[in-house]
Amino acid sequence: MALIFIIEDNDSIREAVSGYLKLSDYEVVEFDALGGVKEAINAQDPNLLLLDAMLPDGDGFVFAKEIRQKSDIPIIFMTARESESDRITGFEVGADDYIVKPFSPKELVLRVGAVLKRTGTSIPQKKMNGWELNGGILTTDEDSHKALLNDQPLKLTAAEWKILLYLSSNGGAVVSREQILDRCLEYSFEGYDRTVDTHIKNLRAKLQNPDWIETVRGYGYRFAGNGK
């Protein structure tokens, strides 16, 4: 499992990035400033640094240059400094990649994987998907059977997980109760429709917003999240 250090003073950005990385089965250590990072690098030997260029106690470019004099640890800058000269400076001080805010956490995870692959670090391959609805962010990891709502893990039963995955993987198409019974619950008998309705009710409660799953009267259900 690759160990990644995130050095970012914006709490919301740091927590979002951390959540996506953990879903992809990376180990993450978070820092909101440069203080203590050098000591942690020496003690824990991380596989990659995600580094902001502007931090409350120092300049990320200067810090990266200091690290690069002693270590070849991969570094990805994630920063609001978007000019061509800033990008050039980032690569001159030793960055392996450079991503400008605002960015998609999912894109950043892909960049992390690409850098680790180039540098020879073994990385996990995960089937991770994300959706947005009315400001809420839902992510699922098909391999680990984990789901996060706004970076908080959902405690789903096996049946609820299968239903959520089936609905969300159908791209907004309507699926019938019979299809859910057959594909998710392995029931093929008449009279089990209310079993589906009960699971949907419980799933909606855990998603904290019934709008995630739309009822299509007379037929079934449709997942309403917008893919990210």
PyMOL commands that set and color helices and strands:
alter all, ss='L'
color gray80, all
select helices_A, chain A and resi 11-23+37-44+60-68+84-92+105-118+158-168+177-185+193-207+210-212
alter helices_A, ss='H'
color red, helices_A
select strands_A, chain A and resi 3-7+27-31+48-51+54-55+58-59+75-79+97-100+128-133+136-141+146-149+152-153+175-176+213-216+220-223+226-227
alter strands_A, ss='S'
color yellow, strands_A
deselect
rebuild
show_as cartoon
